[in-house]
């Protein structure tokens, strides 16, 4: 008999996981307490942009293998339950806010009256799974027959569908052979395709995700620190990164200097990691992450300073065109968007700022309604004294500089993502600036 799955929480992670599991042949019920979101998903529409997800969602709905509900009781009829709710940074603290994870467990558990498996996928502080297993055993009528496992997600926004269907590894923290067996059945296709399936204890599974994020954040901040040195010495950080990347111990990925990292994961996850280390009495082990975070935050003010210098020392009375609003391309996510942070700082210092983004205008406007927005790059840069490239969308990378040459007041651009072709822009008569390279 085919396993029936429930997915609790239908944000970026949950909606993607639900649609992909249905695509793999499972009967899936997605559950969320947000009635508007459930209605939208049931209609085949996603409340966010993720490439390839909406067509897959509609296909899964039409097949009858996917449906959505707001009822915990209805979700509880499944055999395996995936917890996919967020763990945002707690207000005024570094620690993760666990109220949504705890709330889902509290809502689901009273309906679990038979042997079942609850699988956490959220990024959580180490020790969470053991705590929730005890909570589940107390609250569920099935008692200890309601088991818990932890299966962290490693999705990249913009590639979430691909990463779900064809993951690079699967990590499952379990406390029983039965839990492992069920998860091997869930991921049978991926395992058959050769995807590594790593079985660990709870704590190790929890640490894999936050450790991976901490390492990536460290690598990004390292090359951005090198970019600062390159600017001071006249060296080229791109060539430096290329040379470092040939060392197989280091690798070239995530060695692209620029504005830094943002979004709803890396920044809050490394802070929660530090907070949890402090709670465990080993805060010194992760003290280096404070500097990783500081380097990353400093990139924003550095770009603002570079922009001010390019405008003669003041933003007052100037017009700035901004290319990009989302924290990364192929998404409409503006959570902790570096682009909007920079644009907002510049506006507060007196410039008239107009932003264009291929996908993120609506989400950006909701977060920063005081900024100006345009429906094209040309419109955003009309009359601009300076253009800032802040999100590396393919549209901007491939743009002919001549498209903007006739509309700007001054042909001056700062490429804060080091993603444009300097020779091409300079040949078109632009004063081109970037980060960490001549």
Buried (B, 14 or more C-beta within 10 A) or exposed (E): EEBBBBBBBBBBBBBBBBBBBBBBEBBBBBBBBBEEBBEBBBEBEBBBBBBBBBEBBBBBBEEEBBBBBBBBEBBBEBBBBBBBBBBBBBEEEBBBBBEBBBEBBBBBBEBBEEEBBBBBBBBBBBBBBBBBBEBBBEBBEBEEBBBBBBBBBBBEBBBBBBBBBEBEEBBBBBBEEBBBEBBBBBBBEBBEEEBEBEBBBBBBBBBBBBEBBBEBBBBBBBBBBBBBEBBEEEBBBBEBBEEBBEEEEBEEEBBBBBBBBBBBBBBBBBBBBBBBBBEEEEBEEBEEBBEBBEBBBBBBEBBBEBBBEBBEEEBEEBBBBBBBBBBBBBBBBBBBBBBBBBBBBBBEBEBBBBBBBBBBBEBBBEBBEEBBBBEEBBBBBBEBBBBBBBBBBEBBBEBEBEEBBEBBBBBBBBBBBBBBEBEEBBEBEBEBBBBBBE
